[in-house]
């Protein structure tokens, strides 16, 4: 005879036998408003990313286990034109759920964390979004700036942690309650990166210090399992205040699971095989499960725990992490079909975004692409510099800085790398639309300008030149040119001066902006107005709020030498510039180049489509399994 016990009786009887619970924890991270597999820049569907595909993986993973929890790890509301549309073009009405949250409501997320990009549209917009969210949002190391200079009485700007009482079933189907603690973290650098939005409003603390403060409190309040949802990457070492500290969080007593993000990478995966304490096969670091689920919904992170109850205490017997992909890069095909419920949830916002991005800005006389932006001066970067220069010259046409020369720093944001072989700007000749402007400049940064010396211009460029590996001029076999660990958004090209980059020299700066080769100088023949630059001369450099405030750890940039903090986004400056020009002829002025190395062959990875625009000396070698094409470059 089959019958069900009342819950209270079942809980009592369960104590008599072995109490083993399998708990599955699912993670999405760095979705960046990719609700759909749709490339708004190319205005076409894609199957390489999108929460509508991840949703299918989520439902499959839930069907396999009786007890599952689902969390998002931030960088949710910014990242493509849909995010801009609901924040700036057709702003959400108060109390209205953000489209990404509408999609998440379908999937019944248990909680979410904040990432650094959540603050890009300003604190009031973020607070409005959080207030209407369908699940609780946590962030432990963000505090409200009260201005009294006493950090001891600072209050959390958001809920720091939660203890959620979850009904779970053991391996015999018997019910129990499990207190799951979740605590959220984000990079403390947000106060620099979004200084214009957060100055005087938000302060941050070190992630690990914050964990050590709150985790004992969570345990004392009855948390059986503690999950750290850290919008922070995985690094080999740790210094207080560091951006990427997921590894160090595994050393914090009381934390059982770390959900990592921010770096747009995958763990467990080969990228992190050399991290001390990492077990790639089991998905653990220092014995604790850690997962990082890529970006834009291209992967689902999974942590499987086995817990046993002894008396009133739950003990984790085993933990394993893994990721599941939505896309097979080798076969170039989807591994799952999209969930139609997600498309239905964001239908209105998607259609509004399409109408917005298709609006015309100017006429374009030739195509623009960024396939070769890392090896030669490129029109996609040149146009941004032209617009920035025009904007800053106009803004500073009167006043203290009106007679200083204006330079411009801009980087190739879409140049492959971690985002894959389709992540390049490729705009055909004809109509230049809003979607193309967003393609040229993918972030909602604002225009800023700094005053620097000629010597600081040199050091700025030396830091940028870390984009390249050191090349041995005596070798005849092909050598890889680009250091893929160096993000292309840190490869600033400074327009208004001319220079060469000698990649036979070691990089003067390390990955954290520290000097590692004091005698090295890759930047050669740095000239202004046809003459060697005067180290003492002063220049205005047009840039963005991220760089001017210290983002990327560039020498001489810490937010203290900003002379213009414009309210306008760089994209608005681009639109204004293009509208004024009416017809755009995209050409680069060739103000920088790699110093020729006779007899040397360089290896450069780009899109297979890049072969349509081969520069002199470049030859297609092959298309790799990861979808990138490999080219050789000879001087």
N, C-alpha and C positions, 0 to 999 in steps of 0.2 A: 504494500500500500504506500503510495507517494503522498507526502504532505509536507508543508513548510512550517517550520517553527517560528513563533513570534521572535522578532529581532532581539529583544532583551533576553529571552530564554536561550536563544542560539549563542549569544555572546557569553553567557554563563557556561553553557555546555562546552563551548569551544576551548575553555581553559583546560579541559581534561585531556586533550590530545595534543599532538605536535601542531604548532601554530607557525606555519611557513607561508609567507606571502611573497608573490612575485609582483614587483612594481615596475612599471614602464614609464619613463619620463621622456617626453618628446619636446624638441626645440626647433623653432624657426628663428632666424636672426638676419639682420641687415636686409630686410625685405625692400626697403627704399621705395615704397609705394608701387611695387611690382605686383599688383593684385592679379593682373592678367599677363599672359605670354604675348605682350604687344610692345613692339618697338615704336614708340611715338616719334623718334627722330627719323626713322626710315618710313614711318607710317605704314606698317605692315605687321601681321602676326608673326610670332616666333615661338618655337617650342622649347627654347633653351632655358627659360626661366618663367617664373610666375606662380603666385600662390594658388591659382586655380589648378595647377598640376600638383603642387605640394599637398594640397587638400586631399587628393586621391591617395597619396602615400600615407597621410595622417589617418584616414579612415581604414586603410589596410592594416596599419600598425596597431590601431585600436582593436580591430577584429581578432587579432592574434593573442591578446592578453586581456584578462578580466579587469585589471587595475591599471589605468593609464592617466597621466597628467600631461597637460599641454601648456607650454610657456613660450612667450616671444621675448627675444633678447634685444629689442630696440633698433634704432635707426629705421623707424617704420614709416614716418609721415613725410619724409623728404627723399628725393632721389630721381624723379622724372617729372615730366610736365603735368601729370595728374596731381602730384603733390603741390605744384605751383598753382594749379587751377583752383583747388579748393582752399588754398591759403591766401592767394593774392588776387586772382582774376575774378572768381565768383565765390567770395569767402563764405565759409560755413556760418549759418545762423547759429546763435547761442543755443545750446541744448541739442544741436543736430550731431549725430554720430558721424565721425570721419569715415570716408568710404573704406579705408583699411580696417577700421573697427567693425564696420557693417559686415565685411567679409569674415572677420574673426568671430563675430557673434554667431554666424552660421556653424562655425567649427567648435564653438563653446570652449574657448581658451580659458584656462584656470587663472592666469595672471600674465602680466607683461612687465618688462623693464624699460627704462629710458636709455637711449643712446645719445651720443654727442650731437647728432644731426637733428634731434628733436627740438633743439633750441634755435635752429636757423631762421625760423619765421618769427622769433620773438617770444618772450615769456607769456604775454597775455593769450596768444593763440594756443600755445602748448597747454596752458592751464584750462582753456576752454575745451580742448580735445580730451584731456585727461578726465575732466568732469563728466563728459558724455560717454566715456568708454564703457564697453559692456563687461569688462573684467577689471579687477583691481590692478593698479600700477604701482611698482615699488622703485625707490631710488634712495639708497642709504647715505651716500656721501655728497649729496647736494643740500646746502643749507641756505636759509634766508639771511641776507646781509642786513644786520640790524644797526650797523654803524657805531657800535659802542666799543669796538676794539677788544671785546672779551669773548673769545671763542667758547668759553665754558657754558655760556647761556644761549648759544645759537640754537635755533630750532630747525628741524628738518623741513625742507621746502616741499617734500613729498613724503608719502608713507615709506618709512625706511625698510620695514619688513612686515611679513604677515605669518601667522600660524593658522593654516587651514586644516580643519578637522574633516578628514576624508573617510568615507565608508569603503573598506576594501574587503576582499574575500580571499581566504587562504586557499591552499591547494586542494582542500576538500570542499570548497564552496562555502565555508562558514564565514560569517561576517564579523569584522572587527573595525574599530576606529583607529585611524593613524593620524597623528598630528604632524603635518608636513610644514616645515618652516621654509620660507623663501625670502631671500634678501637680494636687493638689486644694487649694482654698482655701474658707474660710468667713468670715463677718463676725466681726471680732475682738471685737465687742460681746457675744458669747455670755457672757463672764465677768460682764457686768452683767445681761443679760437672765435668765440662769439662775444667779445668784449663789448661791442656796441650794443648788443642786446641785454647783456647780463651785468655790466658794470654797476655796482651799487645796489644790485638786486639779489645776486646769488654768489655764494662762496662754495668752495669744494674742499674736501679732505682726501688724504691718501686712502686708497681703496683698502689696503691690508690693515692699516691702523683702524679704519672704520669697522672692518670685519671682526677684529679682535675686541672691539668695544661691544658690538651688538650680539655676536654669536653666543657668548655665555649667557646673556640676557634671554635669548631665544630658548636656550636649553633649560634655563631656570623656569621659563614659562611653559615648559612641557613639550617642546619640539622633539619628536621621535627621529625625524630625518631632516637635515638642513641642506637645502639646495641653494648654492650661490649662483645667481643669474648675473654674470659679469660681462658687461659690454666692454670687453678688454681682451687683448690678444694674448698669445702664448710666447713667452720669452725665456731665455736660458738663465738670466740673472735677474736681480731685483734691487732697485734703489727706491727709497721713499719718494712718493710723488710720481712714480713711473706710470706711463700710459698703459702698458701691456703687462699685467700681473697675474694672469690666470694660473701660471705655474706656482707662484708664491701662495696663492689662495689654497692650494692643495695641502700646504703645510700648516694651515690654520686649524688648530684643534677644534673639532665640533662640526666643521664643514664636511659633508659626506659626498656631495656631487658638485662639480663646477660646470656650468653651461657658459661657454666662451663665445666671443664674437668680435666684431669691430675690424678684424684684419682681412675679412673676405677670403679666408682660407678654410681648409677642411682638416679637422682632427677627429678621429685618428686618420693620419695620412702621411705620406713620405716626406712632406715639407718639414715635419717636426721630428724626424727620426733621430736627430742628434741632440734633442733636448734632454738634459740629464734627468733621469728618473722616468722617462717616457717609455711606455710599452705600447707600440703601435698596434700589435695584434689584439690586445685586450682593450685598447682605448683608455688607458689609465696613465696618470702621472703621479709618481710617488704613491702608487697603490690605490689612488682614488679615481673613479670614472670622470673623464673630461670629454666634452664633445663641442665641436664648432661646426655649424651647419652651413658653411659657404656663405652665399649672398643671393638676394633677389629670389629666394625660394628654389634655388637649383638643387638644394639638398635638404633632407630632413634629418635632424640629429636624434639619435635614440640612445637612451641609457636604460639598461635592464639591471634591476637590483633584486636580490633575494634576501628577505628579512625573516628572522626567527624571533618569536616572542618568548622571553624567559622571565616569568613573574610579570612585572609591569613594564619591563624594558624591552624595546625592540633592538635587535642587533643585525647589522648588515653582514651577511655571510659572504656575499660575492657581488661584484659589480662589473659591468662590461659596457663599453660604449661603441657605437657604430654610426655610420651615415648611409642614407639611401639617396641615390641620385634620380632626378627626373629625366635626364638626358644622357644618351650615349654619344660622347664626343667623337669616338672613332667611327661608329656607324652613322653618325649624324641623324639620329632618330630618337623620338620620345620613348621612354620606358613605361609611361603611364598616360592615360587619357585625362583631359581636364575635367574638373568637377563643375557642371553647369550652374550649381548654386552660387558659386563665387562670382561668375559673370553677371548673374541676375542681381546680386547684392550691390554691385558697383556700376550697374548699367548707366544710370543718369550721369554720374561723374565721368565715366569713360566717354560717353557721347559728347558731353560738354568739353572735355579735354580735346577731343578730335576737332571740334569746331574751332577751338582756340588755336591749336597748333597749325592749322591750315591757313591762317590769316596771312596775307602777303605783306612783306616789309619793303622789298626792293627787287630790282632785276639783277640777275647774276650772269655775267658774260662768259664765265668758264667754270668748270667744276672745282670743288674744294674737297681735299681729302687729307687725312693725317697719317697715311700709311708709312711715310718716310720722315716723320716729324722729329725722330730721335737722331737722325744722321745728317740732316740739312735744314737750313732755314725754311720755314713752311708757311704757306698762306693761311692755314687755319689758326696759327698762332699770331701771325702778322696782323690779321684783321682785328683780333682782340687788342693787340698793342696799339694799333691805330686809333681805335675807339677810346681806349683808356687815356691815351695821350691827349686827344681832342677834348675829352671831358675835363681832365685835370687842368689843362692850359686855360680853358674857359673859367673854371671854378677859381683859379688862382691868378686871374688876369689883373687883379688889383690887390694891393696889400704887400705884406712883407716879402713874399716869395715870388713876386711877379717877374723878376729879372733872372731867376735861376733857370738853367736848362732843365727840360722835362724829359726824362727817360721813361720807359715802360717795361715792366716785368710780366710776362705771361708764359704759361706752360701748356703743353699738349695734354689735355685731360683724357682724351680718348685715344689711346695708343696701345691697345692690346693688353699685354701683361696679364694680371690675375683674372681680368674680366673676359679673356678669351679672344679668339681670332676674329670675332665679328664686332669687337668693341673699338671701332674706328669711326671718325667722321668721314662721311662720303656723301657730299651734296652735289647733285647734278646741276649743270647750267640751266638757266631759265628763271623760274620764280624763286626768290628767296623768301621763305615763310618763317613764322615764329618758331616752328619746330626745328628749323635749321639753326636759328639763333641759339636755341636750347641745346642743340647738338654741338655747336661751337663752344658753349660755356654751360656745363652741366650743373654747376652749383649755384645756389641763390646767394652768392657772396655780394657784398657791397663794395663800391669803389672807395679806396683810400689811397693816400699818398704819404710818403715819408721823405725826410731830408737826410741824405747820406753824403759821405765824402767819396772821392775817387777811390781811396783805399778800400772803403767798404763795398763799393761796387765790385772791385776785384774779388773780395772775399765772398760776396754774394754769389758770384759766378763760380768760384771755386767749389762752394757747397753744391751748386747745381750740377757741376761736372762729376759729382759722385755717381751720376747715372751710368757711367761707363766702367767696364772692367779695365784693368791694366793690360796693355798689349805689349808683347815681347817683339821688338823690331827685328830680332835675329831669326825668328821662326818662319818657316815657309808654309807649314800646314795652317789651315783656316783656324782662326781664333774668335771666340764669341765676344762681341763688342758690348752688348747691353747687360748691365746687372739687373736682372728681373726682380731682385729684392728691393730695389730702389723705386719708390712709386713715381710714376711719370708726372704726377701733379707737382712734384718737387723739382722737376727739370725746368727751372725758370730760364727763359731766353730774355735777355735785357736788350731792348731795342733803343736806338739812339746812339749806341757805341758800336764799334766793330772789334772783333776778337776771334782768336782761334782756340781750340781745345786740343791739347796734346795728350792723347790717351796712352802714350808710352810712359808717362809719369804716373806714379801712384796717386790715388785720391788724397787730397790734403785733409778732407774731413771724413769722419766715420758716420755710421748710420744714425747716430744720435746728435749729430751736429758738433761733435767734439773733434779737435785737431788731433789727427793720428800720424800725420807725416809733416812735421813742421817745416821741412826744407823743400817740400814738393809744391810745384805750381803748374797746374795743367793749363791755366788760362794764360795765353801768350798774346803779345801784340795788341793789348787792350788800348784802343784809341778813341778819342773824342774829337770830332771836327777835324779828322785827319792827322791829329798829333797825339803822342803818348798821353794818356790820361794823367792829370795832375792829382797825386794822392790827397792833396789838401783841398782841392776844389770841391764845392758843394753842388749837389744835384737834387732835384725832386724826382722821385721814382713813383710812377703810378703803379698801383698793385691792388690787392683786395684785402678785406678785413682779416682774413685768416692769416695771410703772410705778414701783414703789417703788425699784427698783435703777437707774433712769435710762433705761429704755426709752421711746423716743419723744422724747427730749431735752426734757423738761419742766423749767422753772425750779424750782430748789429741791429737785429729786429726783435724788439721786446715790447712794443707798444708805446715806448717813451718818445719816439721821434716822429709820431704821426702829426702831419700838418693839415691833413684833410680827411675827415671822416664823413663821407657823403651819405645821404639817406638812400640814394638810388642803388639798385642792384647793377652789377656789371652788365647783365643782360639788357637792362633798360638803357644803359649807355650805348650798348651795341645797336639796339633798335633805333635810338635817336640818331646815331651816326649813320646807319644805313638809310634811314628815312631822308636824312639831309643829302646824302650822296645820290640817292635814287637809283643809280646804276653802279654796280660793284664789279670791279675788275680785280679778282683775287690773285695778287702776285706778292712774292716775298722779296725783300730788298737785299737778301744775302749778306746780312751784317755779321754772321758767324759761320764758321766751318770747322770741321775736324782737320787738324794739321796732317798733311799728307805723309804717309809712311811708305816709301817706295819698297816694292817687293813683298809687302804684307797683304794677306787676304783676310778680310773680316767676315764673320758670320753674323747675319741679322735676321731675326724672325719678324714676320709681318703677316698680313692677310694674304691669301692666294690672289685676291683681287689687286693687290699692290703691283702685280706684274704688268698691269695696264699702264702704270706710271713709272716705269723703271728709270731711275736716274743714271747718269753716265757712270760706267764702271760696275753696275749691279747686274747680277745674273741669277735667275731662278735655279735652285738646286733640286728641291723636292718639296712635297707637301707631307708634313709629319702626321702621325696618328692623332695628335691632339688638335688637328685642324689648322695649325699655323703653317705657313710656307716658309722655307728656309732659303735665304738669298746669300750670295757672296758679294762682297764689295772690294774692288781693287782700285788702288790709286793710279 
